[in-house]
Amino acid sequence: MTALKREAWIVTLAAAAVLMVTMGSRQSLGLFVSPLNTTTGLGITTISLALAVGQFTWGAIQPIAGAVADRYGPGKVIVVGMIVLALGSAITPFMTSGFGLIVSLGVLAAIGSGAGSFSVLIGAASQRLTANERGKAAGIINAGGSFGQFVFAPITQKLISGLGWMGAMWSLALITLAALPLVRFVAPKTTAPAAHAAGEKKMWPTVRGAMGDRSYLLLHAGFFTCGFHIAFLVTHLPQEVNLCGLPPTVASWSLAIIGLANIVGSLVAGSATSRYRSKYILALMYGSRAALIGWYLLAPKTALTFYVFAAGLGFTWLATVPPTAAIVGKLFGVRYLATLFGLTLLSHQIGGFLGAYLGGLAYEGSGNYQWMWYADMALAALAAVVNLPIREAPVAAVKAAPA
């Protein structure tokens, strides 16, 4: 293995470790909804709105952070992001209004987590790897985020039980700051060999061209549904467990199982992108979600049902990221992958905003999430269909092809 190749895989593993922290912290926020509501009396809808704003903000910062990283390198972007994430977590216990929660969790924590997330981290690794290796690297990085959910969910529940939700928030802030030394391995001093090429297109013409490409827009449509699905579940699954008369530990272990199963799913998806069309992998994933939700609605609501449901969902949870990033890289190359995949993540999080907020409205209006489950199942089926017409050849090659 050459020195450059070794460095590329060190960057990949370090990026996975950073994502473990930023995603693990973020994906455990649903565990705070009930204790926050009990302490502040703000109501599920108000708290859901703050988390929904966070879903959107996390997506909105992705293309911005990606563009800055593409231009100046990922290191400073990730450092600033992790500090802002810690700040957002640290000030949340002092917020006693809906607006305050929006500032702390909906803006600060979300911006910080987003700046140290998929677009910047996958972009940093992809510019050091060949096309066949990028999908595998994206799967490893994604698995890091899933491992974070597996680790953080039960730990966060233990912290809430032992220190109260305020102490748990402060603990998450300290854990985030403790992970800062990892950044030097994500952004080593050497320049990525694929970062600059003679005669390359500028960023904004590339972005404008991408936004006019049918396959890229179809990819956005499918990823929108993924965001709706994940945000609804990560925000409201603990309350769903409570509605079924089960203890909070079922919710925390369900979230942990989702993370554990997604480690396997992410690695499988990342490896599969080198052998199969990514659009078919995505269609299969989204279709399986629709079928699994249908099974859940018919099954008895026991702890075992939630654990099986979590394992099934977890296999595809964020395993959609490697094939989605692979398609973006195939269409437009990796020079501006952090920016272009960041825009795709923005569409994901617009869906996330709706999934988190509409879930709160549904609960306040009817006392359950029945209609949200139906909407989630229908959108998953639709996402499976819209991925099928995507063309995975590079855009330049597609335009040059004879009619």
C-alpha positions as CSV (number, residue, x, y, z in Angstrom):
1,M,0.0,0.0,0.0
2,T,1.4,3.4,-1.0
3,A,1.8,6.3,1.4
4,L,-1.0,8.2,-0.4
5,K,-3.3,5.2,-0.3
6,R,-2.6,4.7,3.4
7,E,-3.3,8.3,4.1
8,A,-6.6,8.1,2.2
9,W,-7.9,5.2,4.5
10,I,-6.7,7.0,7.6
11,V,-8.7,10.0,6.5
12,T,-11.7,7.7,5.9
13,L,-11.5,6.1,9.4
14,A,-11.0,9.5,11.1
15,A,-14.0,10.9,9.2
16,A,-16.0,7.9,10.5
17,A,-15.0,8.6,14.0
18,V,-15.9,12.3,13.7
19,L,-19.3,11.3,12.3
20,M,-19.8,8.9,15.2
21,V,-19.8,11.9,17.5
22,T,-21.7,14.4,15.5
23,M,-24.4,12.0,14.4
24,G,-24.6,10.0,17.6
25,S,-25.3,13.2,19.5
26,R,-27.9,14.4,17.0
27,Q,-29.7,11.1,16.5
28,S,-30.3,10.8,20.3
29,L,-32.2,14.1,20.6
30,G,-35.6,12.3,20.5
31,L,-34.9,10.9,24.0
32,F,-35.0,14.5,25.4
33,V,-38.5,15.3,24.1
34,S,-40.4,13.8,27.0
35,P,-38.2,15.1,29.8
36,L,-38.0,18.5,28.1
37,N,-41.8,18.6,27.9
38,T,-42.2,17.6,31.6
39,T,-39.7,20.3,32.8
40,T,-40.7,23.2,30.6
41,G,-44.4,22.4,29.8
42,L,-43.8,23.7,26.3
43,G,-45.8,20.9,24.6
44,I,-44.8,18.2,22.1
45,T,-45.6,20.5,19.1
46,T,-43.3,23.3,20.2
47,I,-40.5,20.9,21.0
48,S,-41.1,19.1,17.7
49,L,-40.9,22.4,15.9
50,A,-37.5,23.2,17.4
51,L,-36.2,19.8,16.4
52,A,-37.8,20.2,12.9
53,V,-36.0,23.5,12.4
54,G,-32.9,21.6,13.4
55,Q,-33.6,19.1,10.7
56,F,-33.8,21.8,8.1
57,T,-30.9,23.8,9.4
58,W,-28.7,20.7,9.4
59,G,-29.5,20.2,5.7
60,A,-29.2,23.9,4.8
61,I,-25.7,24.1,6.2
62,Q,-24.5,21.1,4.3
63,P,-23.9,22.8,0.8
64,I,-22.5,25.9,2.5
65,A,-20.0,23.9,4.6
66,G,-19.3,21.7,1.6
67,A,-18.5,24.7,-0.6
68,V,-16.2,26.2,2.0
69,A,-14.5,22.8,2.4
70,D,-14.1,22.4,-1.4
71,R,-12.5,25.8,-1.5
72,Y,-10.4,26.0,1.7
73,G,-10.2,22.4,3.0
74,P,-12.3,20.5,5.5
75,G,-10.2,21.0,8.7
76,K,-11.4,24.4,9.9
77,V,-15.0,23.7,8.8
78,I,-15.1,20.6,11.0
79,V,-13.4,22.3,14.0
80,V,-15.8,25.2,14.0
81,G,-18.7,22.9,13.5
82,M,-17.9,20.7,16.5
83,I,-17.4,23.8,18.8
84,V,-20.8,25.2,17.7
85,L,-22.4,21.8,18.3
86,A,-21.0,21.7,21.8
87,L,-22.2,25.3,22.4
88,G,-25.7,24.4,21.2
89,S,-25.9,21.4,23.6
90,A,-24.4,23.3,26.5
91,I,-26.9,26.2,26.4
92,T,-30.1,24.1,25.9
93,P,-30.7,23.6,29.6
94,F,-31.0,27.4,30.0
95,M,-33.7,27.7,27.3
96,T,-37.2,27.9,28.7
97,S,-39.1,29.0,25.6
98,G,-39.8,27.6,22.2
99,F,-37.7,30.3,20.6
100,G,-34.8,29.5,22.9
101,L,-35.0,25.8,21.9
102,I,-35.0,26.8,18.3
103,V,-31.8,28.8,18.8
104,S,-30.0,26.1,20.8
105,L,-31.1,22.9,19.1
106,G,-32.7,24.2,15.9
107,V,-29.9,26.5,14.9
108,L,-26.6,26.2,16.8
109,A,-26.5,22.4,17.4
110,A,-27.8,21.7,13.9
111,I,-25.3,24.0,12.2
112,G,-22.4,22.4,14.2
113,S,-23.5,18.9,13.5
114,G,-24.1,19.6,9.8
115,A,-20.6,21.2,9.4
116,G,-19.1,18.0,10.7
117,S,-21.3,15.6,8.7
118,F,-21.6,13.7,5.5
119,S,-20.9,16.3,2.8
120,V,-17.6,17.5,4.2
121,L,-16.4,14.2,5.5
122,I,-17.3,12.1,2.4
123,G,-15.9,14.8,0.2
124,A,-12.6,14.8,2.2
125,A,-12.1,11.1,1.7
126,S,-13.5,10.8,-1.9
127,Q,-10.9,13.2,-3.3
128,R,-8.1,10.8,-2.2
129,L,-9.7,7.6,-3.6
130,T,-10.5,6.0,-7.0
131,A,-14.0,5.8,-8.3
132,N,-14.3,2.1,-7.2
133,E,-13.1,2.8,-3.7
134,R,-15.4,5.8,-3.0
135,G,-18.5,3.8,-2.4
136,K,-16.7,1.6,0.1
137,A,-15.2,4.6,1.9
138,A,-18.6,6.3,2.1
139,G,-20.0,3.1,3.6
140,I,-17.3,3.1,6.2
141,I,-17.8,6.8,7.1
142,N,-21.6,6.2,7.2
143,A,-21.1,3.2,9.5
144,G,-19.2,5.5,11.9
145,G,-22.4,7.6,12.2
146,S,-24.5,4.5,12.7
147,F,-22.1,3.2,15.4
148,G,-22.5,6.6,17.1
149,Q,-26.2,6.1,17.3
150,F,-25.8,2.6,18.6
151,V,-23.4,3.9,21.4
152,F,-25.0,7.3,22.1
153,A,-28.6,6.2,22.4
154,P,-28.3,3.9,25.5
155,I,-25.6,6.1,27.0
156,T,-27.7,9.2,26.6
157,Q,-30.7,7.4,28.2
158,K,-28.4,6.4,31.1
159,L,-27.2,10.0,31.5
160,I,-30.8,11.3,31.5
161,S,-31.8,8.8,34.2
162,G,-28.7,9.4,36.3
163,L,-27.9,13.1,35.8
164,G,-31.2,14.4,34.5
165,W,-31.7,15.7,31.0
166,M,-29.7,18.9,31.7
167,G,-26.7,17.0,32.9
168,A,-27.0,14.7,29.9
169,M,-26.9,17.7,27.6
170,W,-23.8,19.1,29.2
171,S,-22.2,15.7,29.0
172,L,-22.8,15.5,25.3
173,A,-21.2,19.0,24.9
174,L,-18.1,17.7,26.7
175,I,-17.9,14.5,24.6
176,T,-18.1,16.6,21.4
177,L,-15.2,18.9,22.5
178,A,-13.1,15.8,23.5
179,A,-13.3,14.5,19.9
180,L,-11.7,17.6,18.4
181,P,-8.2,16.0,18.1
182,L,-9.6,13.6,15.5
183,V,-9.9,16.5,13.0
184,R,-6.1,16.6,12.3
185,F,-6.4,13.1,10.8
186,V,-9.4,14.1,8.6
187,A,-7.5,17.0,7.2
188,P,-3.7,16.1,7.0
189,K,-1.2,18.7,5.7
190,T,-0.8,17.1,2.4
191,T,-3.0,18.1,-0.6
192,A,-5.5,15.6,-1.9
193,P,-4.2,14.4,-5.3
194,A,-7.6,14.7,-6.9
195,A,-8.4,18.1,-5.5
196,H,-7.4,20.3,-8.4
197,A,-7.1,19.6,-12.1
198,A,-6.1,21.8,-15.0
199,G,-9.0,23.3,-16.9
200,E,-11.6,22.2,-14.4
201,K,-15.1,23.8,-14.4
202,K,-15.7,26.4,-11.8
203,M,-18.0,25.7,-8.8
204,W,-21.1,27.7,-9.6
205,P,-21.4,26.7,-13.3
206,T,-21.1,23.1,-12.1
207,V,-23.9,23.7,-9.5
208,R,-26.2,25.4,-12.1
209,G,-25.7,22.5,-14.5
210,A,-26.4,20.0,-11.8
211,M,-29.7,21.7,-10.8
212,G,-30.9,21.3,-14.4
213,D,-30.1,17.6,-14.6
214,R,-33.1,15.3,-14.5
215,S,-31.3,12.4,-12.8
216,Y,-29.9,14.7,-10.1
217,L,-33.3,16.1,-9.3
218,L,-34.9,12.6,-9.2
219,L,-32.1,11.7,-6.7
220,H,-33.2,14.7,-4.6
221,A,-36.8,13.6,-4.7
222,G,-36.0,10.1,-3.3
223,F,-33.7,11.6,-0.7
224,F,-36.4,14.0,0.4
225,T,-38.5,10.9,1.4
226,C,-35.5,9.4,3.2
227,G,-35.3,12.6,5.4
228,F,-39.0,12.6,6.1
229,H,-38.8,9.0,7.3
230,I,-35.7,9.3,9.4
231,A,-36.6,12.6,11.1
232,F,-40.1,11.3,11.9
233,L,-38.8,8.2,13.6
234,V,-35.8,9.7,15.4
235,T,-38.0,12.4,16.8
236,H,-41.2,10.5,17.6
237,L,-40.3,6.8,18.1
238,P,-39.8,7.4,21.9
239,Q,-43.3,8.8,22.1
240,E,-44.7,6.0,20.0
241,V,-43.1,3.5,22.4
242,N,-44.7,5.5,25.3
243,L,-48.1,5.3,23.6
244,C,-47.8,1.6,23.5
245,G,-47.3,1.5,27.2
246,L,-43.7,0.3,27.1
247,P,-40.8,1.7,29.2
248,P,-38.3,4.3,27.8
249,T,-35.6,1.7,27.7
250,V,-37.4,0.1,24.7
251,A,-37.1,3.4,22.8
252,S,-33.4,3.9,23.6
253,W,-32.5,0.3,22.7
254,S,-34.6,0.6,19.5
255,L,-32.6,3.6,18.5
256,A,-29.4,1.7,19.4
257,I,-30.5,-1.3,17.3
258,I,-31.2,1.0,14.4
259,G,-27.6,2.3,14.6
260,L,-26.1,-1.2,15.0
261,A,-28.1,-2.6,12.1
262,N,-27.1,0.4,9.9
263,I,-23.4,-0.3,10.5
264,V,-24.0,-3.6,8.6
265,G,-26.3,-1.9,6.1
266,S,-23.9,0.9,5.4
267,L,-20.9,-1.4,4.8
268,V,-23.0,-3.7,2.5
269,A,-24.4,-0.7,0.6
270,G,-21.0,0.9,0.2
271,S,-19.5,-2.4,-1.1
272,A,-22.5,-3.1,-3.4
273,T,-22.0,0.3,-5.2
274,S,-19.0,-1.2,-7.0
275,R,-20.9,-4.1,-8.3
276,Y,-24.5,-3.0,-8.9
277,R,-26.3,0.1,-10.1
278,S,-26.7,2.5,-7.2
279,K,-30.2,3.5,-8.3
280,Y,-31.4,-0.2,-8.0
281,I,-29.9,-0.4,-4.5
282,L,-31.8,2.8,-3.5
283,A,-35.1,1.5,-5.0
284,L,-34.7,-1.7,-3.1
285,M,-34.0,0.1,0.2
286,Y,-37.0,2.5,-0.1
287,G,-39.3,-0.3,-1.2
288,S,-38.3,-2.4,1.8
289,R,-39.2,0.5,4.1
290,A,-42.7,0.6,2.8
291,A,-43.2,-3.1,3.4
292,L,-41.7,-3.0,6.9
293,I,-43.9,-0.1,8.0
294,G,-46.9,-2.1,6.7
295,W,-45.8,-5.1,8.8
296,Y,-45.3,-2.9,11.9
297,L,-48.8,-1.5,11.7
298,L,-50.3,-5.0,11.7
299,A,-48.0,-6.4,14.4
300,P,-48.7,-6.5,18.1
301,K,-47.0,-3.6,19.8
302,T,-44.5,-5.5,22.1
303,A,-40.9,-4.8,22.9
304,L,-39.9,-7.6,20.5
305,T,-41.9,-5.9,17.7
306,F,-40.0,-2.7,18.2
307,Y,-36.7,-4.4,18.2
308,V,-37.4,-6.3,15.0
309,F,-38.8,-3.2,13.4
310,A,-35.7,-1.3,14.5
311,A,-33.3,-3.9,13.0
312,G,-35.2,-3.9,9.7
313,L,-35.3,-0.1,9.5
314,G,-31.7,0.1,10.6
315,F,-30.3,-1.9,7.8
316,T,-31.4,0.8,5.3
317,W,-31.5,3.8,7.8
318,L,-28.7,5.9,6.5
319,A,-27.3,3.2,4.2
320,T,-28.9,5.3,1.4
321,V,-26.0,7.7,1.8
322,P,-23.2,5.7,0.0
323,P,-25.2,4.9,-3.2
324,T,-26.6,8.5,-3.3
325,A,-23.1,10.0,-2.9
326,A,-21.8,7.5,-5.5
327,I,-24.4,8.6,-8.1
328,V,-23.5,12.3,-7.5
329,G,-19.8,11.4,-8.0
330,K,-20.6,9.4,-11.2
331,L,-22.6,12.3,-12.6
332,F,-20.3,15.2,-11.8
333,G,-17.0,13.9,-10.5
334,V,-15.5,14.6,-7.0
335,R,-14.1,18.1,-7.3
336,Y,-17.2,19.6,-5.9
337,L,-18.7,16.5,-4.4
338,A,-19.0,18.1,-0.9
339,T,-21.1,21.0,-2.4
340,L,-23.3,18.9,-4.7
341,F,-23.9,16.2,-2.2
342,G,-24.6,18.9,0.4
343,L,-27.4,20.2,-1.8
344,T,-28.8,16.6,-2.0
345,L,-28.7,16.5,1.8
346,L,-30.6,19.8,1.9
347,S,-33.5,18.1,0.1
348,H,-33.2,15.2,2.6
349,Q,-33.6,17.7,5.5
350,I,-36.5,19.6,4.0
351,G,-38.2,16.2,4.2
352,G,-36.7,15.9,7.7
353,F,-38.3,19.2,8.8
354,L,-41.7,18.0,7.6
355,G,-41.3,14.5,9.2
356,A,-40.4,15.9,12.6
357,Y,-42.9,18.8,12.7
358,L,-45.9,17.1,11.1
359,G,-45.4,14.2,13.5
360,G,-45.8,16.6,16.4
361,L,-49.0,18.1,14.8
362,A,-50.4,14.6,14.2
363,Y,-49.8,13.7,17.8
364,E,-51.3,16.9,19.2
365,G,-54.3,16.6,16.9
366,S,-55.2,12.9,17.2
367,G,-53.2,11.6,20.1
368,N,-51.4,9.1,17.9
369,Y,-49.2,8.8,14.7
370,Q,-51.5,6.6,12.6
371,W,-51.7,9.0,9.6
372,M,-48.0,9.7,9.7
373,W,-47.3,6.0,9.4
374,Y,-49.5,5.8,6.3
375,A,-47.8,8.9,4.8
376,D,-44.4,7.5,5.5
377,M,-45.3,4.2,3.8
378,A,-46.7,5.9,0.7
379,L,-43.6,8.2,0.4
380,A,-41.2,5.3,0.7
381,A,-43.0,3.4,-2.1
382,L,-42.9,6.6,-4.3
383,A,-39.2,7.0,-3.6
384,A,-38.5,3.5,-4.8
385,V,-40.2,4.3,-8.1
386,V,-38.5,7.7,-8.8
387,N,-35.0,6.3,-8.5
388,L,-35.5,3.9,-11.4
389,P,-35.2,6.4,-14.3
390,I,-31.9,7.9,-13.0
391,R,-29.0,7.7,-15.4
392,E,-25.7,7.0,-13.7
393,A,-23.3,7.9,-16.6
394,P,-21.3,11.1,-16.3
395,V,-23.3,14.1,-17.4
396,A,-20.7,15.0,-20.1
397,A,-20.9,11.5,-21.5
398,V,-24.7,11.5,-21.5
399,K,-24.7,14.8,-23.5
400,A,-22.2,13.5,-25.9
401,A,-24.0,10.3,-26.6
402,P,-25.9,10.0,-29.9
403,A,-29.7,10.4,-29.7
